[in-house]
Amino acid sequence: MKKCKYIVEHNNELNYTKVRTFGKSELALLYSPDSQPKVAVATLNRWIRRNKELAKALAAIGYNNNRHTFFSREVALIFKYIGEP
């Protein structure tokens, strides 16, 4: 499987990181850095539910909402449908 890359800007520096397994809080906080971890996860889950195409694509690869991690395949889909953090 080809590894995708995304860019995170922090203090005007660009960091390249490969798509990988993320803890839900870890990924959610990239999208909502000023939120508490629980709030950030709830926000990301809401975005996933509201994006029907993303929810369908995640379901097709076996996404389990009760798991505490996003596997790299799931992260790649989130980046594709929601955009990179």
C-alpha positions in Angstrom: 0.0 0.0 0.0 1.3 3.4 -1.0 2.0 5.7 2.0 0.4 9.1 1.7 1.9 12.2 3.2 0.3 15.2 4.8 1.6 18.5 6.1 1.2 19.9 9.5 2.2 23.6 10.0 3.5 24.4 13.4 5.2 27.7 14.3 5.6 28.5 10.6 7.5 25.2 10.0 6.2 22.5 7.6 6.5 18.9 8.9 5.8 16.0 6.6 4.4 12.9 8.3 3.3 9.6 6.8 -0.3 8.4 7.2 -0.1 6.0 10.1 -2.2 4.7 12.9 -3.3 7.5 15.2 -5.1 7.4 18.6 -8.5 9.0 18.2 -7.6 11.9 20.6 -4.3 12.4 18.8 -5.8 12.8 15.4 -8.8 14.8 16.7 -6.5 17.2 18.4 -4.8 17.9 15.1 -8.1 19.1 13.7 -9.2 20.9 16.9 -6.0 21.9 18.7 -7.7 24.3 21.1 -10.2 21.8 22.4 -10.1 19.3 25.2 -9.5 15.7 23.9 -13.1 14.5 24.6 -14.5 17.5 22.8 -12.1 17.1 19.9 -13.0 13.4 19.5 -16.7 14.2 19.6 -16.3 16.9 17.0 -14.3 14.5 14.7 -17.0 11.8 15.2 -19.7 14.3 14.3 -17.9 15.3 11.1 -17.5 11.6 10.2 -21.3 11.0 10.8 -22.3 14.0 8.8 -20.1 13.1 5.8 -22.1 10.2 4.5 -19.6 9.3 1.8 -16.8 9.1 4.4 -19.0 7.1 6.8 -19.9 4.7 4.0 -16.2 4.3 3.0 -15.1 3.7 6.6 -17.9 1.1 7.1 -16.7 -0.7 3.9 -13.2 -1.2 5.4 -14.5 -2.3 8.8 -14.3 0.9 10.9 -15.3 0.3 14.5 -16.4 3.5 16.3 -15.7 1.9 19.7 -12.0 1.4 19.0 -9.6 4.0 20.4 -7.5 4.2 17.3 -7.7 5.0 13.6 -5.8 2.6 11.4 -3.7 4.1 8.5 -6.4 3.1 6.0 -9.0 5.0 8.0 -6.7 8.0 8.4 -6.2 8.1 4.6 -9.9 8.2 4.0 -10.4 10.9 6.6 -7.8 13.0 4.9 -9.4 12.4 1.6 -13.0 13.3 2.6 -12.5 15.9 5.4 -9.1 17.2 4.4 -5.8 17.2 6.1 -5.5 18.8 9.6 
